[in-house]
């Protein structure tokens, strides 16, 4: 890291002084999951090498990043925000503190209830909600629910009012944090035990441990909207819609560096592209930074279109 | 090309290095050198011969990430035997926590609150503290936080009583053996500094994530330290002349311990008990990250949803509980302190 930073400072300082004046210090979030780390690494590379920015990555997560923006107006760029689980995002956009740039995962993330692949292989009926309710022993008689304060917690709890899992012999366990939720999946896989609960993709966890999305009988917009509010009068059962995964910048940054904001508005990935990178990382035991390098060296035409003419000129050595 | 190539070329290890070389993923610095913007400045420095740097020169040397992967595999390999030993050993903790949570939350408020006030009065015999405790619990009731506060309180009570039960004997043993003290002190330092999640996440592989003992262990490991330290210190600080006098009277070791050392060390031990209670309260929010019920959950919700009010009220609730427990434990312990009675 130091080396890269040093190289970048040198690059910005000697090779292209004109750019150093154009783009100053930029802070960008580095969320604590795999796909976000890849996005941040790619964005950092493009900003440093193409635009001569001095990029600092800020390790964070969706709520901490949003709190920080609300209170201090930094970091400048927030990427891979899973806004479904963060009601504060809409408020900040409405207040004008944040400007939404794009859906960084253009297909949207997949949220829902999952069971491990090996459970479905052994018992195909475990892939539907009806099948699970008919035979709770298939999934170990437990539902791993979201932690308090997550958007999905409200939805799950509302749907459970209709399903009545406890009455069907499924104990609902409320996790305390995303970490224990992820570890519960890993622990179940280590022992090849059944598991049933909420998770989302693309994530390192679902990249590493293949899971099957439980069929809940389709998505119904009206029902889901009602399920999402704490005082939903008539909850129903609906699958989750694809989750919006956004990139946003602060309003001051948009004014200060419109060119970088324009770049970040172009940086989007389809789920196939992102899953490809994550699967390659898993196969090669690679870090997120190497995943970024893998993407950059294999999709040159794709990211060439994201850049401005000047930046394309600077990165021409790579683009030939 | 890599800095340490010469090392392997000169020692004739080149063949060994390249024997079963698998191309490792391209690193960011290699990509940067392709861009050609960095004038090769990074090549002039001498990097530390770390595993990753040596791997660049010699593919047979494992990278650091292989080491961490090895640690993980090692843990998974011994997991089953660890589980076989630790699971039954810690099971009573789960039962105690479940029982305490059930007892406190299932009983109606008009039983629990008077009971708590009565216990406070019995143990402290101080009117001011009793009135304060009553006011605090009525306040929790009025703002609808009584149940979560009682959940937190029951977890704290189980964990601190276990900490005292285990910690005092360990402290006594430490005070009698210099060798044991030398072994224990670094362990105690480690318990206080090791981030809880470092051992909590592996524990989920051993026990079911639904077990309350997960957070019980986290709290106890952190809160047991002051009681051990202060018991050890208190006994060691007992005046040598007093011990000599006791020996002169022909006291046995056991008589000396129970009749002289522990009573004289009591002020220190009590300070340890008090600190243990405070430390376990400090772990309430962390414990909620591994699914402990109580005020910590509300603090986390406040943080996650930016509901600052929810977080602040719950945080203030934890402080109130801390003040109550601090005052009560100090007053109660003061009553059993023999050095106090004589005055």
Interface residues (C-beta under 8 A of the other chain):
Chain A: X3 X4 X6 X7 X8 X10 X11 X14 X15 X16 X41 X45 X49 X63 X66 X67 X70 X86 X87 X88 X142 X144 X147 X148 X149 X150 X171 X173 X174 X175 X176 X177 X179 X180 X183 X184 X186 X187 X190 X284 X285 X286 X287 X289 X290 X292 X293 X294 X296 X297 X314 X315 X317 X318
Chain B: X24 X25 X26 X27 X28 X29 X30 X31 X32 X34 X35 X36 X37 X38 X39 X41 X42 X45 X47 X65 X66 X69 X76 X79 X197 X201 X204 X205 X209 X210 X287 X288 X289 X290 X291 X292 X297 X300 X301 X302 X303 X304 X305 X306
